[in-house]
Amino acid sequence: MPLKPLLLCVAVLAPLSAVADVRWDSPHVGNPILPGYYADPSLVQHEGRFFLYATLDPWGGRTLGCWESEDFKHWEYRELNWPTKEACTSPTSKGAMVWAPSVIRAPSGRFLMYVSVGNEVWVGAADHPLGPWSDANGGKPLIPETYRPGYHMIDAEAFVDDDGSIYLHWGSGWGWVNGKCFAVKLEADGVGFVGEPVDVTPTNYFEAPHMIKHDGRYYLSYSQGVTISDTYQVHYAVGDSPLGPFTEAANSPILVTDHARNVVSPGHHTLFTYRDRHYILYHRHRVPWVEREAYRQICVDAIRFTPDGLMEKITPSHTAPALVQGRGAGRLAAAATSSSEFDPTHAASRVVDGNYATRWAAAAEATDGWLQLDLGAEQAVGRAEVRFEYAWKPVKFVLKGSLDGRRWTTIEDHREVAFTGSPFVAHVGTETRFLRVEFADGTKADEMSVWEFAAYPDRHDTPSL
């Protein structure tokens, strides 16, 4: 059922260096903003809604992750028809999956997507952020893998200037060294090049360029380091033209690893403005961090400019700005138990803490299993919501309710037809005390994992988790 829009309340921010924060596993924190593993975010605001596109982790999938929100707190997973690994393959493609989207609304009103597939850059177009999307370049890459031998043709990011001109910045290196940034002005259709691309590589550049304009100057921010170690970080440089030259700022880098606070390798970001405030949307590693893994999560923090035009250094937070805080308000208090637990960090209690950095996982040796909420007494429940670990992977389960914990009534049965998406939402519409997710026979241990499990009163105006 449609939910009523929530009003956003953006508080006045303290200096970034003085923002109060909490532990990464504290209840009801705002970062990460999505339940799952995503990287390389891009954001579009359209008709009062946010559309967030990202790489599926680890190391991409056969398509992209896409989420939609009306308030930046409560997100729903959406499936896109394009791009796919199968549709974006050419004679020069390599084996890399679908990575690093950049989505803009062109001056024509159409939406354009630049995306890395097979170590090449492809471009698609659509009339709406959710599509349907179609290839915009005749079924071939805009930038083939062979375009600049020795460099990595990935991470294309589009920028629309005040006069409607579109520019594209892209490029990386191989083996985590020798990064190179290329730039070019595009034709009005966002596909053809105007002239030859130029090398605009600033110091300490490796990949993931992103451009904004502020007070008449052009800010090229980018990532440097190794994303699967703890060296990934955000730098920036400033120039007088989208095509450079760019000079790295004196206070760069501005966003770096902080092991003491469990923030590892923040980077590959996008900058956006909402209600006259500036934000940085970026990925960082899940906790606990394991070197060489690529399980990253999307976070947001505020960013400010000094009077002399510098970007202030960012203290990455777990609380997140007011833009995100308050997620999950109105759900019923509940205690969670389960058939087994992987370890104390992945206990059943994690599914009621309102924190997307924490989750329940079944024991490694588990075969089949269940996850249960106890509301403490019989209550009128309007709906139940479950956010499984992977929004794009099918899950087979049945949702049941009970007044006494012994006799159970089936609410929804997905044992035959698996569910994909996030959140799973079930209409309950009755009094109950217990709610239980029972995984189908044969479900593997690593497929039994949930970020959040919540019940809401029998009201239609309660926001979803």
ZICORMO-V535718 format. One record per residue. N is the residue number from 1. RES is the residue in one letter. OMEGA is omega in degrees with one decimal (none if undefined). D_CENTER is the distance of its C-alpha to the mean C-alpha in Angstrom with 2 decimals. Layout:
n={N | N}
res={RES | RES}
omega={OMEGA | OMEGA}
d_center={D_CENTER | D_CENTER}
This chain:
n={1 | 2 | 3 | 4 | 5 | 6 | 7 | 8 | 9 | 10 | 11 | 12 | 13 | 14 | 15 | 16 | 17 | 18 | 19 | 20 | 21 | 22 | 23 | 24 | 25 | 26 | 27 | 28 | 29 | 30 | 31 | 32 | 33 | 34 | 35 | 36 | 37 | 38 | 39 | 40 | 41 | 42 | 43 | 44 | 45 | 46 | 47 | 48 | 49 | 50 | 51 | 52 | 53 | 54 | 55 | 56 | 57 | 58 | 59 | 60 | 61 | 62 | 63 | 64 | 65 | 66 | 67 | 68 | 69 | 70 | 71 | 72 | 73 | 74 | 75 | 76 | 77 | 78 | 79 | 80 | 81 | 82 | 83 | 84 | 85 | 86 | 87 | 88 | 89 | 90 | 91 | 92 | 93 | 94 | 95 | 96 | 97 | 98 | 99 | 100 | 101 | 102 | 103 | 104 | 105 | 106 | 107 | 108 | 109 | 110 | 111 | 112 | 113 | 114 | 115 | 116 | 117 | 118 | 119 | 120 | 121 | 122 | 123 | 124 | 125 | 126 | 127 | 128 | 129 | 130 | 131 | 132 | 133 | 134 | 135 | 136 | 137 | 138 | 139 | 140 | 141 | 142 | 143 | 144 | 145 | 146 | 147 | 148 | 149 | 150 | 151 | 152 | 153 | 154 | 155 | 156 | 157 | 158 | 159 | 160 | 161 | 162 | 163 | 164 | 165 | 166 | 167 | 168 | 169 | 170 | 171 | 172 | 173 | 174 | 175 | 176 | 177 | 178 | 179 | 180 | 181 | 182 | 183 | 184 | 185 | 186 | 187 | 188 | 189 | 190 | 191 | 192 | 193 | 194 | 195 | 196 | 197 | 198 | 199 | 200 | 201 | 202 | 203 | 204 | 205 | 206 | 207 | 208 | 209 | 210 | 211 | 212 | 213 | 214 | 215 | 216 | 217 | 218 | 219 | 220 | 221 | 222 | 223 | 224 | 225 | 226 | 227 | 228 | 229 | 230 | 231 | 232 | 233 | 234 | 235 | 236 | 237 | 238 | 239 | 240 | 241 | 242 | 243 | 244 | 245 | 246 | 247 | 248 | 249 | 250 | 251 | 252 | 253 | 254 | 255 | 256 | 257 | 258 | 259 | 260 | 261 | 262 | 263 | 264 | 265 | 266 | 267 | 268 | 269 | 270 | 271 | 272 | 273 | 274 | 275 | 276 | 277 | 278 | 279 | 280 | 281 | 282 | 283 | 284 | 285 | 286 | 287 | 288 | 289 | 290 | 291 | 292 | 293 | 294 | 295 | 296 | 297 | 298 | 299 | 300 | 301 | 302 | 303 | 304 | 305 | 306 | 307 | 308 | 309 | 310 | 311 | 312 | 313 | 314 | 315 | 316 | 317 | 318 | 319 | 320 | 321 | 322 | 323 | 324 | 325 | 326 | 327 | 328 | 329 | 330 | 331 | 332 | 333 | 334 | 335 | 336 | 337 | 338 | 339 | 340 | 341 | 342 | 343 | 344 | 345 | 346 | 347 | 348 | 349 | 350 | 351 | 352 | 353 | 354 | 355 | 356 | 357 | 358 | 359 | 360 | 361 | 362 | 363 | 364 | 365 | 366 | 367 | 368 | 369 | 370 | 371 | 372 | 373 | 374 | 375 | 376 | 377 | 378 | 379 | 380 | 381 | 382 | 383 | 384 | 385 | 386 | 387 | 388 | 389 | 390 | 391 | 392 | 393 | 394 | 395 | 396 | 397 | 398 | 399 | 400 | 401 | 402 | 403 | 404 | 405 | 406 | 407 | 408 | 409 | 410 | 411 | 412 | 413 | 414 | 415 | 416 | 417 | 418 | 419 | 420 | 421 | 422 | 423 | 424 | 425 | 426 | 427 | 428 | 429 | 430 | 431 | 432 | 433 | 434 | 435 | 436 | 437 | 438 | 439 | 440 | 441 | 442 | 443 | 444 | 445 | 446 | 447 | 448 | 449 | 450 | 451 | 452 | 453 | 454 | 455 | 456 | 457 | 458 | 459 | 460 | 461 | 462 | 463 | 464 | 465}
res={M | P | L | K | P | L | L | L | C | V | A | V | L | A | P | L | S | A | V | A | D | V | R | W | D | S | P | H | V | G | N | P | I | L | P | G | Y | Y | A | D | P | S | L | V | Q | H | E | G | R | F | F | L | Y | A | T | L | D | P | W | G | G | R | T | L | G | C | W | E | S | E | D | F | K | H | W | E | Y | R | E | L | N | W | P | T | K | E | A | C | T | S | P | T | S | K | G | A | M | V | W | A | P | S | V | I | R | A | P | S | G | R | F | L | M | Y | V | S | V | G | N | E | V | W | V | G | A | A | D | H | P | L | G | P | W | S | D | A | N | G | G | K | P | L | I | P | E | T | Y | R | P | G | Y | H | M | I | D | A | E | A | F | V | D | D | D | G | S | I | Y | L | H | W | G | S | G | W | G | W | V | N | G | K | C | F | A | V | K | L | E | A | D | G | V | G | F | V | G | E | P | V | D | V | T | P | T | N | Y | F | E | A | P | H | M | I | K | H | D | G | R | Y | Y | L | S | Y | S | Q | G | V | T | I | S | D | T | Y | Q | V | H | Y | A | V | G | D | S | P | L | G | P | F | T | E | A | A | N | S | P | I | L | V | T | D | H | A | R | N | V | V | S | P | G | H | H | T | L | F | T | Y | R | D | R | H | Y | I | L | Y | H | R | H | R | V | P | W | V | E | R | E | A | Y | R | Q | I | C | V | D | A | I | R | F | T | P | D | G | L | M | E | K | I | T | P | S | H | T | A | P | A | L | V | Q | G | R | G | A | G | R | L | A | A | A | A | T | S | S | S | E | F | D | P | T | H | A | A | S | R | V | V | D | G | N | Y | A | T | R | W | A | A | A | A | E | A | T | D | G | W | L | Q | L | D | L | G | A | E | Q | A | V | G | R | A | E | V | R | F | E | Y | A | W | K | P | V | K | F | V | L | K | G | S | L | D | G | R | R | W | T | T | I | E | D | H | R | E | V | A | F | T | G | S | P | F | V | A | H | V | G | T | E | T | R | F | L | R | V | E | F | A | D | G | T | K | A | D | E | M | S | V | W | E | F | A | A | Y | P | D | R | H | D | T | P | S | L}
omega={179.6 | 179.7 | 178.5 | 179.2 | 175.7 | 175.5 | 177.3 | 177.3 | -177.7 | -177.0 | 173.4 | -174.4 | 171.5 | 174.3 | -172.5 | -179.1 | -175.7 | -179.2 | 178.3 | -178.1 | -177.1 | 175.5 | -178.0 | -176.0 | 177.8 | 177.7 | 168.8 | 173.0 | -175.4 | 180.0 | 0.2 | -177.6 | -179.1 | 177.1 | 179.6 | -173.7 | -177.4 | -178.8 | 170.2 | -171.9 | 170.2 | -172.9 | 173.9 | 172.7 | -175.5 | 176.3 | 175.8 | -179.3 | 176.9 | 175.8 | -174.9 | -180.0 | -176.2 | 172.2 | 172.8 | 178.3 | 3.9 | 169.6 | 173.3 | 178.1 | 179.4 | 173.8 | 179.1 | 165.5 | 178.2 | -179.6 | 179.3 | 179.8 | 174.0 | -175.3 | -179.3 | 177.6 | -171.5 | -171.9 | 174.8 | -178.5 | 179.0 | 176.6 | 178.2 | 177.3 | -176.8 | 5.7 | 170.4 | 178.3 | -177.6 | -177.0 | -175.3 | 178.9 | -179.0 | 178.0 | -179.6 | -176.6 | 169.2 | -169.2 | -176.2 | -177.7 | -176.7 | -173.4 | 154.1 | 177.5 | 168.7 | -176.5 | 178.2 | 166.3 | -177.6 | 176.9 | 177.5 | -175.7 | 178.3 | 176.6 | 179.9 | 177.5 | 173.7 | -170.3 | 180.0 | 176.1 | 179.3 | -178.4 | 176.7 | 178.2 | 177.2 | -179.5 | 177.5 | -178.7 | 178.9 | 177.1 | -179.8 | -179.2 | 179.3 | 178.3 | 12.2 | 178.8 | 174.8 | 176.9 | -175.8 | -173.8 | 173.2 | 175.7 | 178.1 | -178.3 | 173.0 | 178.4 | -178.8 | -179.2 | -175.6 | -171.7 | 176.4 | -176.8 | -179.8 | 179.6 | -172.2 | -176.6 | -177.8 | 171.0 | 176.5 | -179.6 | -177.9 | 179.7 | 177.5 | -178.7 | -176.4 | -178.9 | 179.4 | 178.2 | 179.5 | 177.5 | 178.8 | 175.0 | -178.3 | 170.4 | 177.7 | 176.4 | 177.6 | 177.4 | 177.5 | 176.5 | 169.9 | 177.7 | -179.6 | 179.6 | 177.0 | -179.7 | 178.6 | 170.4 | -178.7 | 171.6 | -176.9 | 179.1 | 179.4 | -175.8 | -177.0 | 176.4 | 169.7 | -176.0 | -178.0 | 174.6 | 179.4 | 176.6 | -178.7 | -172.2 | 174.6 | 177.3 | 177.7 | 178.0 | 167.8 | -177.4 | 171.1 | 177.8 | 175.9 | -175.8 | 167.4 | 175.0 | -178.7 | 179.8 | 174.0 | 179.6 | -174.5 | -177.0 | 177.2 | 176.9 | -169.3 | -179.3 | 177.2 | 179.5 | -175.4 | -173.9 | 179.7 | 167.1 | 178.8 | -175.5 | -177.6 | -176.2 | -176.9 | 173.5 | 171.8 | 178.8 | -173.3 | 177.7 | -178.7 | -179.3 | 175.2 | -180.0 | 174.6 | 2.5 | -178.3 | 178.6 | -179.2 | -177.3 | -177.0 | -177.1 | 176.0 | 6.7 | -177.3 | -179.9 | -171.1 | 177.2 | 173.4 | -175.7 | -177.6 | -178.6 | 177.8 | 172.1 | -174.4 | 173.0 | 173.9 | 179.4 | -174.3 | -164.9 | 165.1 | 177.4 | 178.6 | 179.9 | 176.6 | -177.7 | 174.5 | 175.2 | -176.4 | -178.7 | 172.7 | 178.6 | -170.3 | 173.7 | 170.2 | -172.0 | 173.5 | 177.2 | -2.0 | 179.8 | 175.2 | -178.4 | -179.3 | 175.5 | 178.9 | 173.8 | -173.6 | -178.5 | -174.0 | -179.8 | 177.4 | 174.0 | 178.9 | 174.7 | -178.4 | 175.9 | 175.1 | 179.3 | 179.5 | 170.1 | 175.2 | 169.0 | 178.9 | 174.1 | -173.4 | 169.6 | -176.1 | -172.0 | 167.6 | -179.8 | -176.7 | 179.9 | 178.9 | 176.7 | -175.0 | -171.9 | 179.9 | 179.0 | 175.0 | 179.5 | 174.2 | 180.0 | -179.0 | 176.3 | -177.4 | 170.9 | -176.7 | 172.5 | -177.6 | 179.2 | 177.8 | 178.3 | -179.3 | 177.1 | -178.6 | 178.6 | -178.9 | -178.3 | 178.8 | -178.7 | -179.0 | -175.2 | 177.5 | -176.0 | 177.7 | -174.3 | -178.9 | 171.4 | -175.9 | -179.6 | 169.5 | 173.0 | 179.0 | 178.0 | -174.3 | -177.7 | -174.0 | 169.4 | -171.2 | 179.7 | -178.9 | 177.4 | -168.4 | 171.9 | 173.0 | -178.3 | 175.9 | 178.9 | 176.5 | -179.3 | 174.7 | -177.6 | 178.4 | -178.3 | 173.9 | 178.9 | 178.2 | 174.5 | 179.5 | -173.1 | -177.7 | -179.0 | -173.4 | 179.3 | -179.4 | 179.3 | 176.6 | -175.2 | 171.1 | 175.7 | -178.3 | 174.7 | -178.6 | 174.4 | -173.5 | -179.5 | 179.6 | 179.5 | -170.2 | 176.8 | 179.1 | 177.0 | 173.5 | -176.3 | 178.3 | 179.6 | 179.2 | 178.4 | -174.1 | 176.9 | 168.0 | 179.3 | 177.7 | -2.2 | 163.8 | -177.9 | 179.1 | 173.2 | 178.6 | 171.6 | -180.0 | 175.5 | 176.8 | 174.2 | -176.0 | 170.2 | -176.2 | 167.9 | 175.3 | -179.6 | -176.3 | 176.0 | 179.0 | 177.2 | -178.3 | -177.5 | -176.4 | 174.7 | 178.8 | -176.2 | -173.5 | 175.3 | -175.8 | 177.3 | -172.7 | 173.6 | -177.8 | -178.8 | -180.0 | 176.3 | -176.8 | -175.2 | -179.4 | -179.6 | 177.9 | -177.8 | none}
d_center={24.47 | 23.09 | 22.23 | 23.64 | 21.45 | 20.92 | 22.14 | 19.97 | 21.96 | 20.96 | 23.27 | 25.00 | 23.27 | 25.40 | 25.52 | 22.34 | 24.50 | 25.76 | 22.71 | 23.50 | 21.12 | 21.34 | 20.80 | 17.43 | 18.76 | 20.32 | 20.12 | 18.17 | 16.00 | 13.01 | 10.75 | 8.42 | 7.30 | 5.95 | 8.66 | 8.04 | 7.42 | 4.81 | 5.92 | 7.39 | 5.40 | 8.16 | 9.28 | 12.55 | 14.78 | 17.48 | 20.26 | 18.90 | 15.48 | 11.92 | 10.16 | 6.59 | 6.73 | 5.35 | 7.75 | 8.65 | 10.01 | 12.77 | 13.69 | 12.42 | 13.92 | 16.45 | 14.01 | 10.42 | 7.71 | 8.03 | 7.84 | 10.72 | 12.03 | 15.41 | 15.05 | 11.54 | 12.46 | 12.66 | 10.18 | 11.60 | 10.52 | 12.39 | 14.08 | 14.97 | 18.41 | 17.70 | 16.85 | 18.08 | 19.60 | 22.93 | 22.99 | 21.96 | 24.63 | 27.63 | 30.67 | 29.06 | 25.69 | 24.88 | 23.07 | 19.48 | 16.95 | 14.44 | 12.33 | 10.93 | 11.12 | 12.66 | 13.66 | 16.51 | 19.29 | 22.49 | 25.72 | 27.01 | 24.58 | 22.87 | 19.22 | 18.82 | 16.16 | 16.68 | 15.19 | 16.40 | 18.18 | 21.04 | 21.00 | 21.71 | 20.24 | 20.46 | 20.40 | 20.10 | 21.09 | 20.84 | 22.38 | 19.37 | 15.59 | 15.62 | 18.57 | 20.68 | 19.77 | 22.55 | 23.30 | 24.80 | 26.79 | 29.21 | 27.39 | 27.22 | 24.78 | 24.87 | 24.95 | 26.41 | 26.05 | 29.62 | 29.24 | 29.66 | 30.94 | 29.93 | 26.51 | 23.11 | 22.23 | 18.42 | 15.65 | 17.28 | 16.25 | 18.26 | 19.93 | 22.31 | 25.22 | 27.32 | 29.87 | 27.48 | 27.55 | 24.52 | 23.85 | 21.84 | 21.04 | 20.14 | 21.33 | 21.23 | 23.85 | 24.76 | 25.04 | 22.95 | 25.78 | 27.18 | 24.14 | 25.17 | 23.78 | 25.34 | 25.44 | 27.17 | 27.89 | 27.24 | 29.59 | 29.05 | 27.53 | 24.70 | 26.02 | 29.24 | 29.73 | 32.12 | 34.02 | 32.96 | 29.76 | 30.44 | 29.39 | 27.79 | 26.60 | 26.68 | 27.55 | 25.09 | 22.85 | 21.18 | 18.20 | 15.18 | 17.31 | 16.24 | 19.04 | 19.94 | 23.45 | 24.87 | 28.55 | 29.60 | 28.14 | 25.33 | 22.71 | 21.23 | 18.60 | 17.52 | 16.84 | 19.80 | 20.44 | 19.30 | 15.71 | 17.23 | 19.72 | 19.57 | 20.46 | 17.28 | 17.29 | 17.05 | 20.35 | 21.61 | 24.78 | 26.64 | 28.89 | 31.00 | 29.72 | 26.54 | 28.51 | 29.39 | 30.99 | 28.46 | 29.55 | 27.27 | 27.44 | 29.63 | 27.02 | 24.36 | 22.18 | 20.40 | 17.53 | 18.58 | 18.66 | 20.33 | 21.53 | 23.49 | 20.45 | 18.32 | 15.94 | 15.98 | 15.16 | 12.73 | 12.16 | 11.05 | 10.12 | 10.83 | 13.42 | 14.13 | 17.00 | 17.40 | 20.86 | 22.21 | 19.87 | 17.69 | 14.20 | 12.09 | 8.30 | 7.81 | 7.19 | 10.15 | 11.91 | 12.37 | 15.81 | 18.37 | 17.62 | 19.52 | 20.46 | 19.97 | 17.10 | 13.59 | 11.56 | 8.77 | 6.29 | 4.19 | 7.37 | 9.59 | 13.31 | 16.30 | 18.09 | 21.73 | 24.46 | 27.92 | 31.02 | 31.71 | 28.39 | 26.51 | 22.90 | 23.23 | 21.98 | 18.91 | 19.18 | 15.71 | 15.86 | 15.12 | 16.51 | 14.26 | 15.99 | 17.86 | 15.33 | 13.39 | 16.47 | 18.46 | 15.96 | 18.15 | 21.41 | 24.35 | 23.81 | 26.92 | 27.68 | 27.76 | 28.39 | 26.74 | 28.60 | 28.11 | 30.27 | 29.10 | 26.63 | 25.35 | 26.18 | 26.20 | 22.66 | 21.60 | 24.15 | 24.21 | 24.19 | 20.51 | 19.64 | 21.26 | 19.92 | 17.01 | 14.80 | 11.58 | 12.73 | 15.80 | 16.89 | 20.17 | 21.23 | 24.67 | 27.26 | 27.27 | 30.54 | 29.71 | 30.71 | 29.64 | 28.77 | 27.83 | 25.86 | 27.72 | 27.62 | 30.88 | 31.13 | 34.42 | 36.58 | 36.78 | 34.55 | 33.76 | 30.24 | 28.68 | 25.59 | 23.58 | 19.85 | 18.30 | 14.75 | 15.37 | 13.64 | 12.48 | 11.84 | 13.32 | 16.28 | 19.47 | 20.90 | 24.58 | 25.78 | 27.94 | 27.44 | 30.74 | 32.32 | 35.45 | 37.77 | 39.29 | 37.02 | 39.65 | 39.80 | 36.57 | 35.76 | 33.14 | 30.63 | 28.53 | 29.11 | 26.59 | 28.64 | 29.86 | 27.04 | 23.72 | 20.77 | 17.33 | 14.45 | 13.06 | 14.86 | 18.31 | 20.64 | 24.38 | 27.21 | 29.59 | 32.05 | 34.56 | 35.57 | 34.41 | 33.97 | 32.01 | 28.99 | 28.30 | 25.87 | 28.12 | 26.66 | 28.82 | 31.51 | 30.45 | 26.83 | 26.05 | 25.24 | 21.84 | 20.92 | 21.74 | 18.79 | 17.30 | 14.88 | 16.80 | 20.03 | 21.56 | 24.59 | 25.32 | 28.79 | 30.61 | 29.47 | 27.48 | 26.23 | 24.14 | 20.38 | 18.19 | 16.19}
